[in-house]
Amino acid sequence: MKNLFLLLTFCSIALSSFSQKQLFNGKDLKDWVIFLGSPIPGFEDLAKKATPESTYSIVKLDGQNVIHISGDIFASLATKKEYGNYHLRLEFKWGDKVYGKRNSGLLYHSFGPFGAAFGTWMATIEHQLMHDNLGDTYLMVNTYCESKVTKNDDGKTFNFSPKGQSMPFSEKDNGRSVKKKKDAEKPLGEWNTVDLYCLGQTSVHVVNGQVVMVNTNCSKIENGQKIPLTKGKIQLQSEGGEFYIREIELEKIKKIPDEYLK
């Protein structure tokens, strides 16, 4: 009986380590790749001085090691591996330095070469982290999704709404951007918690515990055909605002919570 208990305990630990992964180990960025892209307009001199180590580094903040993103050049911190069918949790807050605007993004289902988007990032779907736009969807290069939305009075922009009409979005279908359902961002200087659920071709953006976006039929368009987009690398943007990340972890899932899809 004791041996059986030990075996079950070992299997439980092994399953837990398989299903949950700290993407930031608290020490270094050995599981990531850094790519420096285009200068931020108006800050070209800073881009000339930027290095991978100055753009993405590990610093001590509030008594713990965190990822520091300088924000002074367009750049990507990308996982070496691809991921699909997961729940990702990211905890971040803004720093004091701004180069144009406080902008960044959690980019998922990323594929292809660096530089495909804005001379910097891989083709990807973005969970927007930009201040005042936290939770929006932005589609880069040839990515595509469908979302339930309501059209705003300007006739050009759309907000996610669970009771809205399902519409396609891409470069050629109603634009690349879908606005969040509501503002759930915390005040500047406070930590935000972002939860991203990806299962099959569905993705859900949750900001500080509130669902602000559901995307379905995530795809990439090649030769006029929609190809399911269900996995890819994860990228973290340097894009104009100093930025800190204290946690980024991922767990494999088989289901998105029902309450998030209502």
Buried (B, 14 or more C-beta within 10 A) or exposed (E): EEEEEEEEEEEEEEEEEEBEBEBBEEEEBEEBBBBBBBBBEEBEEBBEEBEBEBBBBBEEEEEEBBBBBBBBBBBBBBBEEEBBBBBBBBBBBBBEEBBBBBBBBBBBBBBBEBBBBEEBBBBBBBBBBBBEBBBBBBBBBBBBBBBBBBBEEEEEBBBBBEEBEEBBBBBEBBBBBBBBBBEBBEEEEEBBBBBBBBBBBBBBBBBBEBBBBBBBBBBBBEEEEBEEBBBBBBBBBBBBBBBBBBBBBBBBBEEBBEEBBE
